[in-house]
Amino acid sequence: MRENSGLLTDLYELTMAAGYFETGLQARATFELFVRHLPPRRNYLVAAGLEQALEYLESVDFSPDEIAYLRQHRHFRRIHEDFFTYLAKFRFTGDVWAMPEGTLMFPGEPIMRLTAPIIEAQILETYLLATLGYQTMVASKAARIFTAARGRQVVDFSARRAHGASASLLSARASVIGGCEGTSNTLAGHRFGIGTHGTQAHSWVMAHEDESEAFAHFLDTFPAGAVLLVDTYDVRSAVKKIIAMGRKPAGIRLDSGNLIADSRWARRELDRAGWQDVKIFASGDLDEYRIAALLREGAAIDAFGVGSALGTPADASHLSLIYKLVEIERGGKVREAAKFSRAKVTYPGRKQVFRHSRPSGEFESDKIALDDEPANGAGPLLIQVVRDGRRIAPPESVVALRERCIAGLACLPKRLRRIDRAATFPVRYSKRLQAMLENVRQRVRRSSVK
Amino acid sequence: MRENSGLLTDLYELTMAAGYFETGLQARATFELFVRHLPPRRNYLVAAGLEQALEYLESVDFSPDEIAYLRQHRHFRRIHEDFFTYLAKFRFTGDVWAMPEGTLMFPGEPIMRLTAPIIEAQILETYLLATLGYQTMVASKAARIFTAARGRQVVDFSARRAHGASASLLSARASVIGGCEGTSNTLAGHRFGIGTHGTQAHSWVMAHEDESEAFAHFLDTFPAGAVLLVDTYDVRSAVKKIIAMGRKPAGIRLDSGNLIADSRWARRELDRAGWQDVKIFASGDLDEYRIAALLREGAAIDAFGVGSALGTPADASHLSLIYKLVEIERGGKVREAAKFSRAKVTYPGRKQVFRHSRPSGEFESDKIALDDEPANGAGPLLIQVVRDGRRIAPPESVVALRERCIAGLACLPKRLRRIDRAATFPVRYSKRLQAMLENVRQRVRRSSVK
């Protein structure tokens, strides 16, 4: 796949582009990306995916064969040559503001705002929604799992359940932003500079004549770091074999069975052998609810491997990020845009989010305001990351993004850190924004009956 | 991303590879990929993803910088140079059998079986699970949506909800295999030769002074194929405006509101204007259940756009495909492998699936047998696609895969075609396979207490 292909978009973005071009509508548009509601049981989201979004914004273009493909498409047969010449030179020239990755965010708050010629802004919609939506979903889930693990390591094991290999890289990255200590995904480790974990699978044990041979061979190869998988046949006999061999592994891993009883039993046996420093890892269909229950019920587990719950959360299989036109400048005239339908309102205007904190550092409330409203001592959350199509924010390390997220979680009111839906963080709209909404509502009402 | 990177795998595949290498364990292993259970409410699955799996199998390797990355990894510091030399020359040399894409399949039936040096087979595990699992999940969901639409067009709109842009390509491809007529995903259309659809979004309407100008400009650009979106402000006034303009569009699209009442009202108005051939499209959080309900209640809808339900199904966010060792050949000795744990049994041996059909063509039952058992007139479902690392099955067009799926659905007993969990298709294991399972069970029991 050409990762910066301009065709990575819904066809209607390109038909609209052709329409703007053909009808000569020159406009500069501002779009904002945000969610209307939190997924079930969530109290906050963790912004993620900006780095991949910026890489795309900076490099997106159309190759000659992609333009040839469009040229022969039934919708484009009557489109004039100028449009294809335009696509051949296409690059993003706009301005972008965004929440740094790892920032905690709430419904209505733009994770990104971009102002650009309307054709450019439209073509980018699909890619931005997919990239920011997916990583934000995973980072937000990871933060819940990180919280439930109460300081124990959580490692991303989602690669095999990911929506293809590329998705697995994004999943690993976003899992670490949300608090995971590392990943099993080797390429993600290499590419993003994050820690990688994993030593053996059931097949290793099954490929050997018996468990003792399998464990001995692994300890021969990895005398320092071996984590031995003990549930291929019978957990307790496997742990006894390891202790009887007298060769201390770095840890053992339980992947099935009664994790509470088996981990407590294994801890006692390992301690009795003088192996207090041998860690117990657990994996197998874990999520924040199971981890919380395991710890509440006294499981002796030092670290968790979490797979599908991170990469493909069953309680929120996607994040409903939306991309809304909030302002349009056409012929020198600026017009705020909003959409009104049953139970759905989109606020117009270019927005900024101001976060108010208590003297203790605890987050108190957010105000969504117009970007030129005074901050009044609150920190603005959206920063400019692209100017005239050029990136002005340097890449940040994934480790730094994780630290931002963990610092944010520590400032979140305690009741909102819970893994059950607890309370709504106070987010209000500024008076100017509310007045602007009312103006647009009246204008749209007049225009729609015309 | 290097799409054929050998690092696209869980780290434990590589530590095990190093372990086999260092301890001199030479073995040829056979692994099978299958699901133990169907996701909720499903009666069948549709095999998909083989093409991408084969592209990876044929090209997977390790680049010098990937090997350098492993070399400095804490787990690999004591591994000898021979292993890294091996990785530098790594390529897949094994044999692969698989179900052709578009084949209907059931729990326990291998979608793929591969026999290769154990190191190669392990390294491929993660990629194969992700690629086959995701596309099979989407194609299976698409087949349900296709069935619910009772002959009306279904178009994949999932790109913006996909787990990143690469996942969106796989989602579009698998959606078409499962019966969708096309996709909104432009690059998927270009790359896979599938139809692309889409004309305008709410932002097109909002960017214009009023709806009439927006519709007129679009019809100017696309006099033949324009589908006009009518729910930006008010559906009925939008439809009236279009009719009053007297310029017939190809269709209208409803994306919100009461799809039943609005579609019936719009159909009457369009017909009254003499526009019986103007199609009504519907979209907006649709899935097989909503589509079935809309049609049952008399909605006048000609085609459906389906997004997140295809790419990220909420009722099955991933498919629990597993990769199990079923046979190992070590030192000239073949040993069947199986895993036994509470409520989980994996059958040993190299398997084939034989499908029995009635004279009418209707599928009657499947038998999972050893690959050298006689077919007795039934059709074997797994075919050899790779020999000695070289692909022997040519690529098939996505259109042909879709036809295979639709033909399969027509042969499925009617009760199993329902979108509710209806019945279990009869799948049994051959007597020889059952006897082999019992032998392995006794051998493992003896060995695990050693």
Interface residues (C-beta under 8 A of the other chain):
Chain A: M1 R2 E3 S5 L7 L8 T9 D10 L11 Y12 E13 L14 T15 M16 A18 G19 Y20 E22 T23 L25 A27 A29 F31 Q52 Y56 E66 Y69 L70 H73 R74 H75 R78 I79 I118 Q122 E125 T126 Y127 L129 A130 T131 G133 Y134 Q135 F157 A159 R160 R161 A162 H163 G164 A165 S166 A167 S168 L169 L170 S171 S184 N185 T186 L187 G189 H190 R191 T196 H197 G198 T199 Q200 A201 H202 S203 W204 M206 A207 H208 E209 D210 E211 S212 H217 F218 D220 T221 F222 P223 A224 G225 D231 T232 Y233 D234 S237 S256 G257 S308 G311 T312 P313 A314 S317 H318 S320 L321 Y323 K324 L325 I328 R330 A337 K339 F340 S341 R342 K344 V444 S447 S448 V449 K450
Chain B: M1 R2 E3 S5 L7 L8 T9 D10 L11 Y12 E13 L14 T15 M16 A18 G19 Y20 E22 T23 L25 A27 A29 F31 Q52 Y56 E66 Y69 L70 H73 R74 H75 R78 I79 I118 Q122 E125 T126 Y127 L129 A130 T131 G133 Y134 Q135 F157 A159 R160 R161 A162 H163 G164 A165 S166 A167 S168 L169 L170 S171 S184 N185 T186 L187 G189 H190 R191 T196 H197 G198 T199 Q200 A201 H202 S203 W204 M206 A207 H208 E209 D210 E211 S212 H217 F218 D220 T221 F222 P223 A224 G225 D231 T232 Y233 D234 S237 S256 G257 S308 G311 T312 P313 A314 S317 H318 S320 L321 Y323 K324 L325 I328 R330 A337 K339 F340 S341 R342 K344 V444 S447 S448 V449 K450
